[in-house]
Amino acid sequence: MIESTDPEILRYEENIAKILDRAVKLFRRTNLNDLADKWDRILKTYDSKKRNH
């Protein structure tokens, strides 16, 4: 994974994380729990990697 300190790229990454979070909530509301679980794992992996770098 390429690490960047470019504020523009960091902002895009944060926007993607927000979209993933909203999608997980939408999937749960519409009873698409398998999909919600998968996207939630993606989001948690992103958060974990972000904190470790």
C-alpha positions in Angstrom: 0.0 0.0 0.0 1.3 3.4 -0.9 1.3 5.8 2.0 0.6 9.5 1.3 0.6 12.6 3.4 -1.0 14.6 0.6 -4.1 16.2 2.2 -6.1 15.7 -1.0 -5.5 11.9 -1.0 -6.2 11.7 2.7 -9.5 13.6 2.2 -10.5 11.1 -0.5 -9.6 8.2 1.8 -11.7 9.7 4.6 -14.6 10.2 2.1 -14.4 6.5 1.1 -14.5 5.4 4.7 -17.6 7.6 5.3 -19.3 6.0 2.3 -18.4 2.5 3.5 -19.9 3.4 6.9 -23.1 4.7 5.4 -23.4 1.7 3.1 -23.0 -0.7 6.1 -25.8 1.1 7.9 -28.0 1.0 4.8 -27.4 -2.7 4.2 -28.3 -3.4 7.8 -31.6 -1.4 7.6 -32.5 -3.3 4.4 -31.6 -6.7 6.0 -28.7 -7.3 3.7 -26.7 -8.5 6.6 -24.1 -10.6 4.7 -23.2 -7.6 2.6 -23.1 -5.4 5.6 -20.8 -7.8 7.4 -18.4 -7.9 4.4 -18.3 -4.1 4.0 -17.9 -3.7 7.7 -14.9 -5.9 7.7 -13.4 -3.8 4.9 -14.0 -0.6 6.9 -12.5 -2.1 10.0 -9.4 -3.3 8.1 -9.0 0.2 6.7 -9.3 1.8 10.2 -6.8 -0.7 11.6 -4.2 -0.1 8.8 -4.7 3.7 9.1 -4.0 3.6 12.9 -0.9 1.4 12.4 0.8 3.6 9.9 
